[in-house]
Amino acid sequence: VALLGVGPDFTFLDGEGKRGVVQITNVEKVVVDGFAIVRGQGRPGPSGSPFGGILVENARHIQITHNLISGNIAMWYGGGISCINVDSTVVIGNNLIVGNKIKASPWGWSTGGGGIYLGPQSRAVVHHNTLVYNEVAGEGGGILCEGASPYIYDNIIVCNTDGGIASKPATSLSSAQAGPGPRLAHNDVW
């Protein structure tokens, strides 16, 4: 499946502040390219989903490229993009990820990944993105890696709250399941 916009200035996917915008679960071979993905709003409960902009879960061969991902609000993690249990065929590249937020958990759970959340067993490749002004009530305003082993290179990660990149173990995984942790190269983080 290829979702191809003509560019983020012209093609919008809008959650209207009522729902997450793009959900990619249990599939292979999806491209999301050339959109403004905006105003996603996570909702708790059985009829809702906590993600804001894009959720990628249990998926392979996914490309998220050349998008503006902005103004999305998640309930606990991944305001812009959330990846859970994905392999290295998931590529997040050449996106502008700006002004996404994580709401504080009412139960005191740790939250994070205002721009990108790379959750348990994720091995995504994250490159040539700009992550700026993303906000969290926890860790990793730009990127949070939780029990994940992604390859993160050539990104600009600036002016995000509570750190540009954070990494922590997932309490539900053994170290063998989680992998060695993130590999970082040539990122500008401040």
Disulfide bonds with the S-S distance in Angstrom:
none
